[in-house]
């Protein structure tokens, strides 16, 4: 593992690392924000909030646009922002922004040519946390959040892995990928045409049988250009009501799908995670 960026920020350090992922079989980058509490001698280990970004993004978008470091410093939380897909010349790709590199959908692909590298679920849930705990003053107290495709990832990973995370939230998540064009395209490619296999990666399906009732915090802008066609938060709301699963869905008037929206409410989300962590 090699540190390739190191910048002072909000009393701590915003770093970026590169490493060889065994799970993804390629070189990967991830960002780590270490709050000032991490430098204190004999400090207790700090909780970690994992952030999953959306389509076309990498480890840079969140750390440069969200303004999250000041809140992480306030609460003493380590922030980890991985890339959104496997990378490298040997990794399968496709035309368009919504499949292939930059569009891993945080699942384990079963179809060729994707299955060899596209195992983002296992990377985020197992390999990356083990790396973080081995090299940083990180405890096993974890939260997870994300935006759009990453909001889908945060919800699904938390619902699929009871006990792994203590808190979960999402901005503008793709809540029912089995029912919208982005998800249908990706799931067909990564998982095949048998739609019954898709349910394991769809938050609206998973809440019905969730073994853990982890409260969900979801912020959605009502001026989001993808709201009606791709995001459809009302599907998650209906699924949670039917299952008795706790959900706080906040429709924010005037906000779109951009990082201006995330930056406006990221402080609320980090406070939500800090309370649980």
N, C-alpha and C positions, 0 to 999 in steps of 0.2 A: 504494500500500500504506500502510495506516494502523495504527499501534499503538494498541490500545484497552484493554490491560491491562498493567501494569508493576509487578511485586512482587518484593522481595528474597526469596531462598530459597537456603539451603545455600551461602551465599557468592557466589551468582550471581544471575541474574534470570529469573523466570518471566514471560514476555510472551505476549500474544495479539494477533494481527494480523488485519486484514480487507483483502481485496483483490478485484478483479474478475477472475474466472477466464475466460480466453478459451476454454479447453477445455470447461468446463462451462457457459459462457454464463450465469453468475450470480455474485452476491456470495458469497464464501466466507471462513471464518475458519480459522485454524490457530494452534496454540500452539507456542512455541519456548522451551526452557530453555537459557540460555547459562551454562555453568559458570564458576567464577571465572577459569579459565585464559583465557577469551575476552577478559578485560579487560587482560591482560598486554601491555605495549607490545612490539611487534615479535614477537609470538608466532607460531608456526607455525599454519597453519590446522588446525582440529579435525575429527575424524571426526563423523559424524552417524548417530544411530539413529532411524529412523522407526517410530512406533507407530501401529498401526491398531486402532481400538476396535470394539466389537461392536454388535449390534442395539440400537436406541433411543438410542445414545450420540452425543456430539458431542466437540468438542475439549477439553471440560472434565473429563470423567470420569477420564481417566488422570492429568492433572496435579494433581487434587485428592484422589485416592484411593490411588494406587499407591505414593506415597513414593519415587518413582524419582529425584528430584533429588539426593538425598544421594549416591547411587551414581554418578550422572552426574558430579557434582562431584569425586568421588574419582578417577574414571578420565579426566576431561577430555573428556567426550563431550557434544555438543549433542543434545538431544532435540527431535524434531519430531512433533507430534500433530495431524494434520488432522481435519476433520470426517468423518463416515461417509457422507455423500451430498451431492448438490447441495441448495441451499436457496433459498427465495423463493416468492412468490405465483405466479410464472409456471412453477414446476417441478411436473411431474406428481407425484401422490401417490395413495395408496390407503388404504382402511380397514385397520386392524390395524397391528401394530408390525413385522411381518416383510416388508413390501414398501413401496417408496416412500421418502419422507424418513426418514432414520435407518437405512436398510436398503439401501445402494447395492451391497453385495457386491463392491466393488472390481473390477468388470468394465466392459466397454464394451457397453452395450445396443445391440441391433440392431432392436428392435421398437418401434413406436409405442404409447403416447405417450412412451416412455422414451428413445428414441435421441437426442433433441436435447440432453438435459442429463446423462444418466447415463453418463458416461465416466470413472469414477473410476480405472480402470487408467491411462489416459493422464495424468490429473491427478497421481497419486501418483508414477508412474515418470518423467515428463518435466517437466511444467510446474512442480510444486512444488519439486523439487530445483534447477531452474534459478533459481527465485526465491530459495531459501535460499542458494545459492552466490553469487548476485549481491549480496545484502544483509547477509550474516553471514560471520564468519571460518570458513567451512566448507570442508573439503577434499572431494575426490570419493570418499573412503572412506566407504561407506555400509553400514549394517546395517538389517534390518527385522524387526519383531516385531509381535505383536498378540494379541487375545483373541477367541475365539469366531468370529463372522463376520470379525473382523479377523485372527484366527489363520489362517483360511482365506485371507484376502487376503495375508498375509505369505508363506505357503508358495507360493501360486500366483504371486505377482509375482516371487518369487525364482526359481522354477522356469522361468517363462516368459522371464526376462530374464537369461541367463547373462552374467556379468561386471559386471552392474549393482550387485550387492550382494556384500559380502565375508562376511556372516554372516546367519543367519536363525534365528528361534525363534518359538515360539507357546505360548500358554496356551489350553487347552480348545478347540482349533480344530475347525471343521466340516471334517473331512478329506476327506469324500466327498459333496459337496453334491448330486451327481447321484442319490444313493441314499437321501436323507433328506428329510423333509417341508419343512424350511426351504429347502433348496436347490432342491427340485423346484418349489416355489411361485415362488421368485424367478427361477429359470432359465427356466421356462415364460413368465413375463411379460417378462423382459428379453431373452431369446434366442430365444424361439419354441418350438414343440413338437417340432422335430427334435432328438432327444436326442444325435445324433452331434455337434452343434455345442457341446454342453455339455462335452465332454471337455477342451477347451482351457482350461476354468476349474475343473478338478477335480484336486486335488493327487494323488489316488491314481492317476489316469490319467497325469498329467504325469511322475511319477517314472520311469515305464517307458521314456521316451524322452528324459530330461533330458540336455542336452549338458554339464552341469556337475554334479559330484557334491558340491555344497555340503552339509556336515553339517547335519542338522536336529535341533534341540533342542525337544522338546515336553514340557510339563508338563500333567498331567491329574489332577484330583481324583477319587478313587474314590467320593465321595459327591455328585458332580455330578448334579443333578436332570435334566440333559439328556443324560447319558452314553450311555444305551442307545438312545434314540430319534433323537437328532440328531447326536451327535459321533462315536461309533464309532471310536475311535483304532486298534482292531485292524485296520481296513481299511488304514490307512496303514502299519502295521507289516508286514502281509502284502505290500503292494505294494513296500515298500522291501526286504524280504527277497528277493522275486522278482527285483528289479532290481539288487540289490547296492548300493543307495543307503544311505549312512550315516545312521542315525537313532538318537538317544538319546531313548527314550520313558520318562518317569518317572511312574508312577502314585503319587500322593501320598495316603496314607490319611487319611480324615476330611475332606478339603477339598471344598468345593462350587464353584459357578460364579461366585462373587462376587469383588469386589475384595479381600476379606480373603485369598483365595487368591493373587491376583496380588501383593499387598503382601508376602506371606510369602516369595515366591521371586523377586521382581524383581531383587534383588541378584545372585542366581546368573545370571540372564539377562544383565544388563548386564556382568557379568564375562566371560561367554561371548562377548559381542560385542566387548568391549574387547580380548580376546586376539587376535581376528581383525583388528580395526581398527587 
